Amino acid sequence: QVQLTESGGGSVQTGGSLRLSCVVPGPYYDINCVGWFRQAPGKEREAVAAIWTGFGGNIVYTDAVKGRFTISHDMSKNTAYLQMNSLSPEDTAMYYCAAGRAVRVGSSLPKESEYDYWGQGTQVTVSS
């Protein structure tokens, strides 16, 4: 069972920044998409961002994070990132990364069921 490893979570004040990392065990070329999800207490898990690793590098964000979060990846390090700026208490959640081998390419965020591998999550807490 492939297990992804997230890191970079923590506690920040409103307006602060964090960068989450997600290490994908090799071979990275087997992955065509990496996504980030989050789950706040009492709420369902929601998709935040996704990046396709192939030519063109399609990227999609949920509306709530557009202009504040940036997803990227470094194939040489088998690592994906989520740079989070201008954080607010509404961003408080457990953040999970996911990777898929055959995720459909499109303009909407892939569903959870489209991913093959998941991490255990990293907590992000934003205080006012």
Residue pairs with C-beta under 8 A, 6 or more apart in sequence:
2 24
2 25
2 99
2 116
2 117
3 25
3 117
3 118
3 119
3 120
4 22
4 23
4 24
4 25
4 97
4 98
4 99
4 117
4 118
4 119
5 22
5 23
5 119
5 120
6 20
6 21
6 22
6 95
6 96
6 97
6 119
6 120
6 121
6 122
7 20
7 21
7 23
7 122
8 18
8 19
8 20
8 21
8 122
9 18
9 20
9 95
9 122
9 123
9 124
10 18
10 123
10 124
10 125
11 125
11 126
11 127
12 18
12 87
12 124
12 125
12 126
12 127
13 126
13 127
13 128
14 87
14 88
14 89
14 126
14 127
14 128
15 86
15 87
15 88
16 87
16 126
17 83
17 84
17 85
17 86
17 87
18 84
18 87
18 124
19 81
19 82
19 83
19 84
20 36
20 81
20 82
20 84
20 95
20 97
20 122
20 124
21 79
21 80
21 81
22 34
22 36
22 79
22 80
22 81
22 82
22 97
22 99
22 119
23 77
23 78
23 79
24 31
24 34
24 78
24 79
24 80
24 99
24 117
25 78
26 78
28 53
28 75
28 78
29 75
30 101
31 53
31 99
31 100
31 101
32 52
32 53
32 54
32 100
32 101
32 102
32 103
32 105
33 50
33 51
33 52
33 53
33 99
33 100
33 103
33 105
33 110
33 114
33 115
34 50
34 51
34 53
34 71
34 73
34 80
34 97
34 98
34 99
34 100
35 47
35 48
35 49
35 50
35 51
35 97
35 98
35 99
35 100
35 103
35 109
35 110
35 115
36 47
36 48
36 49
36 50
36 71
36 80
36 82
36 95
36 96
36 97
36 98
37 45
37 46
37 47
37 48
37 95
37 96
37 97
37 98
37 112
38 45
38 46
38 48
38 91
38 93
38 94
38 95
38 96
38 124
39 45
39 46
39 93
39 94
39 96
39 121
40 92
40 93
40 94
41 93
43 93
45 96
45 112
46 62
47 62
47 109
47 110
47 111
47 112
48 61
48 62
48 65
48 69
48 82
48 95
48 109
49 59
49 60
49 61
49 62
49 65
49 69
49 71
49 82
49 109
50 59
50 60
50 71
50 103
50 109
50 110
51 57
51 58
51 59
51 71
51 72
51 73
51 80
52 58
52 59
52 103
52 105
53 73
53 75
54 105
58 105
58 106
59 71
60 106
60 107
60 108
60 109
61 69
61 71
61 109
62 109
64 90
65 84
65 91
68 84
68 85
68 86
68 87
69 82
69 83
69 84
69 85
70 81
70 82
70 83
70 85
71 80
71 81
71 82
71 83
72 80
72 81
72 83
73 79
73 80
73 81
74 80
74 81
80 97
80 99
82 95
82 97
84 91
84 124
87 124
87 126
88 126
89 126
89 127
89 128
90 126
91 124
91 126
92 124
92 125
92 126
93 123
93 124
94 121
94 122
94 123
94 124
95 121
95 122
95 123
95 124
96 118
96 119
96 120
96 121
97 118
97 119
98 112
98 115
98 117
98 118
98 119
99 115
99 116
99 117
100 110
100 114
100 115
100 116
100 117
101 116
103 110
103 114
103 115
104 110
104 114
